[in-house]
Amino acid sequence: MTDETDTQKSHGRLSIRASLKPRDLMEEKPRLKGAWEARIVTLFPEAFPGTLGLSLMGKALEMGLWRLETHDLRQFGEGRHRNVDDTPAGGGAGMVLRADVVDRALHAAMQDAPDDRARWPVVYLSPRGRPFDQATARRFAACDGLTLLCGRFEGVDQRVLDHWGIEEVSLGDFVMTGGEIAAQAMIDAAVRLRPGVLGNQASTEEESFSDGLLEHPQYTRPALWEGREIPAVLQSGNHGEIARWRRAEAERITAERRPDLIEKLRKGQG
Ligand SMILES: C[S@@+](CC[C@H](N)C(=O)[O-])C[C@H]1O[C@@H](n2cnc3c(N)ncnc32)[C@H](O)[C@@H]1O
């Protein structure tokens, strides 16, 4: 990819072919009005759609329920070698993505997007960011779309983050080599909350975090496996009893594994 027209790849459209492979979703496509969009600035556009092209997410992408666009940071690089990074000011190990290069890529990625960050957040995936959670997934899903900046090396020059009013969001308290996996995780969590993406809407209403608790255990056939039985209550047909058992199990598991969530519920923040 050498010219400017190759810097943007779109994924997803309205017409559906049964044999579509994830990479087939990467043809140039028009921006569809009303479809939720994710625009990614990355040094590795080939990482997309990745898992986002599979199963229900991939189907929804094909159907035009959402749209995915990558912007290749390298194409906005400096000079003949399209340099995107430089050594950290003040010294230290590694390299930092340049503010001017990231700025050019963001201008391309934000074309026609609303300036209102409440409608269209601009997110830098960063271990330093606020932890991603289900409330953030809901907020992202309720927007028109979002732009995600995937870092590499030691990260991004602070000035471009400040200049664009970028929100830093972390996938968790660990450090990966790049933001691409975090971007895919966050997009997946948001898009599955969009209308029509999951067949059964109830499945997002009863799962972990929907009511501030972790989910109860799930079972399916066979009724007896390796000497282990499905709890009798789940086979009783008594829906009231089943609901009570599930709630009690959800509370037990949450208290055991995530006392912080129970505390949040107590304070009315869950
Ligand atoms: C090696 S990391 C940079 C880490 C940075 N020097 C620090 O200490 O905070 C390179 C890139 O991976 C991405 N990344 C790594 N861990 C992440 C996490 N937990 N959540 C989101 N993005 C992450 C970010 O985009 C980051 O710029």
Ligand as a Chemical Component Dictionary entry (heavy atoms), coordinates in Angstrom:
data_LIG
# 
_chem_comp.id                   LIG 
_chem_comp.type                 NON-POLYMER 
_chem_comp.pdbx_formal_charge   0 
_chem_comp.three_letter_code    LIG 
# 
loop_
_chem_comp_atom.comp_id 
_chem_comp_atom.atom_id 
_chem_comp_atom.alt_atom_id 
_chem_comp_atom.type_symbol 
_chem_comp_atom.charge 
_chem_comp_atom.model_Cartn_x 
_chem_comp_atom.model_Cartn_y 
_chem_comp_atom.model_Cartn_z 
_chem_comp_atom.pdbx_ordinal 
LIG C1  C1  C 0  3.836  -1.607 25.338 1  
LIG S1  S1  S 1  2.356  -0.690 25.436 2  
LIG C2  C2  C 0  2.895  0.846  26.102 3  
LIG C3  C3  C 0  2.874  0.858  27.563 4  
LIG C4  C4  C 0  3.221  2.227  28.171 5  
LIG N1  N1  N 0  4.606  2.502  28.000 6  
LIG C5  C5  C 0  2.864  2.227  29.646 7  
LIG O1  O1  O 0  3.715  1.857  30.452 8  
LIG O2  O2  O -1 1.726  2.595  30.001 9  
LIG C6  C6  C 0  2.030  -0.337 23.760 10 
LIG C7  C7  C 0  0.596  -0.055 23.436 11 
LIG O3  O3  O 0  -0.194 -1.197 23.699 12 
LIG C8  C8  C 0  -1.506 -0.816 24.043 13 
LIG N2  N2  N 0  -1.860 -1.471 25.315 14 
LIG C9  C9  C 0  -1.035 -2.184 26.099 15 
LIG N3  N3  N 0  -1.651 -2.630 27.184 16 
LIG C10 C10 C 0  -2.922 -2.197 27.109 17 
LIG C11 C11 C 0  -4.074 -2.330 27.953 18 
LIG N4  N4  N 0  -4.023 -2.987 29.103 19 
LIG N5  N5  N 0  -5.216 -1.746 27.556 20 
LIG C12 C12 C 0  -5.287 -1.057 26.393 21 
LIG N6  N6  N 0  -4.226 -0.904 25.561 22 
LIG C13 C13 C 0  -3.068 -1.457 25.903 23 
LIG C14 C14 C 0  -1.527 0.698  24.117 24 
LIG O4  O4  O 0  -2.118 1.208  22.945 25 
LIG C15 C15 C 0  -0.057 1.055  24.210 26 
LIG O5  O5  O 0  0.234  2.314  23.663 27 
# 
loop_
_chem_comp_bond.comp_id 
_chem_comp_bond.atom_id_1 
_chem_comp_bond.atom_id_2 
_chem_comp_bond.value_order 
_chem_comp_bond.pdbx_ordinal 
LIG C1  S1  SING 1  
LIG S1  C2  SING 2  
LIG S1  C6  SING 3  
LIG C2  C3  SING 4  
LIG C3  C4  SING 5  
LIG C4  N1  SING 6  
LIG C4  C5  SING 7  
LIG C5  O1  DOUB 8  
LIG C5  O2  SING 9  
LIG C6  C7  SING 10 
LIG C7  O3  SING 11 
LIG C7  C15 SING 12 
LIG O3  C8  SING 13 
LIG C8  N2  SING 14 
LIG C8  C14 SING 15 
LIG N2  C9  SING 16 
LIG N2  C13 SING 17 
LIG C9  N3  DOUB 18 
LIG N3  C10 SING 19 
LIG C10 C11 SING 20 
LIG C10 C13 DOUB 21 
LIG C11 N4  SING 22 
LIG C11 N5  DOUB 23 
LIG N5  C12 SING 24 
LIG C12 N6  DOUB 25 
LIG N6  C13 SING 26 
LIG C14 O4  SING 27 
LIG C14 C15 SING 28 
LIG C15 O5  SING 29 
# 
